[in-house]
């Protein structure tokens, strides 16, 4: 447990570390919180390590001048909110733009190859969309969002425009209700509006 806390404290964003450290402390002290991430202790540790890795990676980009503002913390907060609001059903999350750039993503998927197709599926009102070689059939779409579900039982994919050419992309467990997931992702997009500047 202390190793995880030390790992978190090595990050350069104190407010995020404080929030996560508090969460970890709650999880360790109260057995009821062990269900928080719907997984084993190892899953929980992997999740926390991924938070630190993503944060460190984004901070490095800022230090190198590759982007002007570190939006890692605010996107992580948006993802955490969506994850909790969805009852842990939203398990992958990303922010992309229409030019094909992945601005942020969780480390359990890779949007790089499919991002252009995902965004164009919304604008073209496509009947289906492919992500990571999985086909999702469109349930509904409009100029600012798309909700699609895998007929093979591989989950639900949701895209919602943040503003301009920036989009939230999220994947939810197959047992999730698509409409409910859309509400949670839309709330995340609204939360991120005006906060993603690159």
N, C-alpha and C positions, 0 to 999 in steps of 0.2 A: 504493500500500500504506500509506504513512504517513498519508494522508488518512483511511483507514478506521480506523486505530488512534486517531487524534485524535478521530474521531467517537465511537468506543467510550469513550474516556476522558472525554468530555463528560457521560457518564451518571453518576448519583449512587450507583451500587451497585458499589463497588470490587471486591468478591469476584467478582461476575459478570463485570465488565469484565476482571479479571485472567485468569479462565478463558478467556474468548473471545479476549483478546489472545494468550494462549499458543497457542490453537488456530490463530489466524491466522498467528502466527509459524511454527508447524510447517508449515502449508500453504504458506507462501511459501518456506521453506528446503528443503523436501523435495518433489520433483515427485510422489512417490507419494501425497502427501496431497491433491493436486489433484482426486482422484476422490472425496474425502470427501463432497461434497454432490451427487454424480451430476449435475453440470451444468457450465456454462461458468464462467469467472471472473466474468462479470456476474451469473450466478445466485447465486454465492457471496456477492458483494457485496450483492445484494438481500436475501439471507437475513440477513446481519449487520446491515444497515440496519433491517430489520424488528424485530430483537431490540432495538435501541436505541430505536426509535419506541415499541414496546410498553412498554418499561421506563419511558421518559420519561412516557408517557401515564398509567401506573399511579401513578407517583410524584406527578404533578400531582393526581390524585384524592385521594391521601392528604393532601397539603398543604392541599387545599380542605376536608378533613374529610368527603369523600363516602364514605370507607371507613376503618375503623379501622386496618387492617394492610395493608401492601403485600405481597401474596402473589405478585406478579409473578415474582420471582426463583425461588421454589420451583416454580411452575407451568412456567416456562421450563426449569428443570432436569428436571422430569418429562417434558416434551415432548422435550427433547434426548435423554434416555435412551431413550424409546420410539422415537424416530427412528433412533438408532444400533442399538438391540437388534433392530429390525425389518429391518435391512439397508437403511435409508433408504426403506422402503415406506410408513411412516406419514408423510404429508406435510401433513396439516392436523390441528389439535388445538384443543380448547376445554374450558372448564369452565363448566357452566351449573347453574341450579337449577330446581326444579319450578315455580316461580312465573313462569318465562319470562324470567328474567334471564340474560344472557350475562356471566359474571364475568371471563372471559378467553378470547381466541381468537387464533389466528394470523391474519395479515392477508391470507391467500390464500383466505378464505371468509367468509361472513356467516351466522351461526346465528340471528340476531335474529328473523327471520320464522318460523322452523320449530321453535324450541326447545320450545315447549309440546307440539307434535305429536310431537316426538322422545321426550320423556319419557313422554307418555301412551301412546305405542306400546309402551313396555316394560310399563307397569302394566296395559294392556289386552290384552297378548299379541297385538298386531296382526300380521296376515299380511304386511304391508308397511309401509314408512315412506317419507316423501318429504322430501328435503332439497335445497334449491335447485332445485326442479322436476325432480329426478331420483328415480325410484322405485327403492327397494331392497327386495328380497324377503327376508323374515325367514328365516334359516337355523335359528336357535335363540334362545330367550329364557327368562329366568326372572325373578323379581322384582327382581334386581339387575343384570341385563345383557341386552343384545340384540346379536346379530350378524346383519347383513343385507348382501346382495350385489346389485349391479345386474346384471340379466339382459342389459342392453345393453352391458355391459363398462365401466361407469363407476366401478368400484372397489368397495371394501368399507367399510361404515359400522359402527362399534362404539360402543355406549354401555355404560359400567360405572359403577355407583354408587360414589361415594367414601365417603359416609356421609350419613344423613338425606336431605335433598332435593338434595344436590349430586352432580353427575354429570360424568364425563369423556366427551367425544364426540370420536371420532377417525375420520379417513378415510384409507384406504390405497389404494395403486395397485392397478389391476385384476389385476396379476400376483401379488399377495400371496396367501398362504394364509390364509383367514379364521380358522382355529383358532390359527395362530401369531400373527396380529395380535391376537386376543382376549387371548392370554397376555401380550403386551407392554402392552396397554392396561390390563389388570387389575393388572399390576405397578405401573403409573403411579398408578392409583387408590389402591392400598394405600400407596404412597409419600406421597400427598397427604392421607391420612387425618389429621385433627386439625390440618392446616396451613392450611386455607382458612376464615378467619373474617371475615365481613363484617357 
